[in-house]
Amino acid sequence: MRKCGCKTEAAFSMAEAMIATVVLGVAAAGVLLPFASGAAVRAEGMRRTLAAKLAADLMEQIINTPYNQIVATYDGYTEPQGSVKDATGAVFTDSAYSSFSRDASCVEVYVDQQTGTGAPVFIQATVRVYYRGNEIASVVRLIGDRDEFDTFDSLSAQSS
């Protein structure tokens, strides 16, 4: 005998379906989160690599400038955000460079071996690169007066 005449069907209730959806969402987030953070780390690495290249390129330009013109040309040198230039003086048009800026300072310095009575034979050049206003790379280099070194070399050759 049948009591109510209803068929019983096996199915998920609404609560079970919602719980399954939440569990699936949490599992998906756990799997996808490392990929999202990995992409952020990769982008930061690319920015730092590009900043190091921009710093090295400007430092190379400074080094290739005649010694007696370095301080006058590059002390206080700046390239504002979005106006970073290549070695030919043309502004980079690639969007990858749009958030970068850089500056340089060059000062004549004495080293411990110098008496301080003559003209300094070294320049300390500093190049800083910024990404959206935050310093991301810097390069500092001591540049010597090549003519002065040639004089030292010829004096030491004569004395030997």
C-alpha positions in Angstrom: 0.0 0.0 0.0 1.0 3.5 -0.8 0.8 6.1 1.8 0.8 9.3 -0.1 1.3 8.4 -3.7 4.5 10.5 -4.1 7.6 9.3 -5.8 10.9 9.9 -3.9 13.7 11.3 -6.1 17.3 11.6 -5.1 18.5 15.2 -5.7 20.5 18.0 -4.1 18.8 20.4 -1.9 19.4 24.1 -2.3 21.6 24.2 0.9 23.8 21.4 -0.4 24.2 23.1 -3.8 25.3 26.4 -2.1 27.7 24.6 0.2 29.3 22.8 -2.8 29.6 26.2 -4.6 31.4 27.8 -1.6 33.8 24.8 -1.3 34.5 25.0 -5.0 35.1 28.8 -4.8 37.5 28.4 -1.9 39.4 25.7 -3.7 39.6 27.7 -6.9 40.9 30.8 -5.0 43.6 28.6 -3.4 44.7 27.4 -6.8 44.6 30.7 -8.6 46.1 33.0 -5.9 49.7 31.9 -6.5 49.3 32.7 -10.2 48.1 36.2 -9.4 50.9 37.0 -7.0 53.4 35.4 -9.4 52.3 37.8 -12.1 52.8 40.7 -9.7 56.3 39.5 -8.8 57.1 39.1 -12.5 55.9 42.7 -13.2 58.0 44.1 -10.4 61.1 42.2 -11.6 60.6 43.5 -15.1 60.3 47.1 -13.7 63.5 46.7 -11.7 65.4 45.2 -14.7 64.3 48.1 -16.9 65.3 50.6 -14.2 68.7 49.0 -13.9 69.2 49.3 -17.6 68.0 52.9 -17.6 70.5 53.7 -14.8 73.4 51.9 -16.6 72.6 53.7 -19.9 72.7 57.1 -18.4 75.9 56.3 -16.4 77.5 55.1 -19.7 76.6 58.5 -21.3 78.2 60.3 -18.3 81.4 58.2 -18.5 81.7 58.9 -22.3 81.5 62.6 -21.7 84.8 64.5 -21.6 85.9 64.7 -18.0 86.0 68.5 -17.8 82.3 68.6 -19.0 80.8 66.0 -16.8 79.8 68.2 -13.8 78.5 71.0 -16.0 76.5 68.7 -18.1 75.1 66.1 -15.6 75.1 67.6 -12.1 71.4 68.2 -11.4 70.3 66.5 -14.6 66.7 65.3 -14.6 64.3 63.5 -16.9 60.7 63.8 -15.6 58.3 60.9 -15.6 57.3 60.0 -19.1 60.2 61.9 -20.7 63.1 59.4 -20.3 65.5 59.6 -23.3 67.6 57.1 -25.1 71.3 57.5 -25.9 70.4 59.6 -29.0 68.3 62.1 -27.0 64.9 60.8 -28.3 62.2 60.3 -25.7 61.2 56.6 -25.3 57.7 56.2 -26.8 57.1 52.7 -25.5 54.4 52.6 -22.8 56.8 50.5 -20.6 58.9 53.7 -20.0 56.0 56.0 -19.3 56.1 55.7 -15.5 59.9 56.1 -15.2 62.0 59.2 -14.4 65.6 59.5 -13.6 68.1 62.1 -12.3 71.9 62.4 -11.9 74.3 64.2 -9.7 78.0 64.6 -10.3 80.4 66.1 -7.9 84.2 66.4 -7.8 85.7 64.5 -4.9 89.1 64.0 -3.2 90.2 60.5 -2.3 92.3 59.6 0.8 95.5 59.4 -1.3 95.1 63.0 -2.5 96.6 65.9 -0.6 93.7 68.2 -1.3 95.9 71.0 -2.6 95.4 70.3 -6.3 92.3 69.9 -8.4 90.3 66.8 -7.7 90.9 64.0 -10.2 87.7 62.1 -9.4 84.0 62.7 -9.9 81.4 60.8 -8.0 78.5 60.2 -10.4 75.1 59.0 -9.1 72.2 58.0 -11.2 68.8 57.3 -9.7 65.8 55.9 -11.5 62.3 56.2 -10.2 59.1 54.4 -10.9 56.0 56.4 -10.2 58.0 58.7 -8.0 59.6 55.9 -5.9 63.3 55.2 -6.3 63.7 51.7 -7.7 67.4 51.7 -8.8 70.6 53.7 -8.4 74.2 53.5 -9.6 77.1 55.3 -8.1 80.5 55.4 -9.8 83.8 57.1 -9.2 85.1 58.5 -12.5 88.8 59.5 -12.9 90.3 62.1 -15.1 92.0 60.1 -17.8 94.5 62.9 -18.7 95.6 62.9 -15.0 96.1 59.2 -15.0 98.1 59.4 -18.2 100.4 62.0 -16.4 100.7 59.6 -13.4 101.6 56.7 -15.8 104.2 58.7 -17.6 105.8 59.9 -14.4 106.0 56.3 -13.0 107.5 55.1 -16.3 110.2 57.8 -16.1 111.1 56.9 -12.5 111.6 53.2 -13.2 
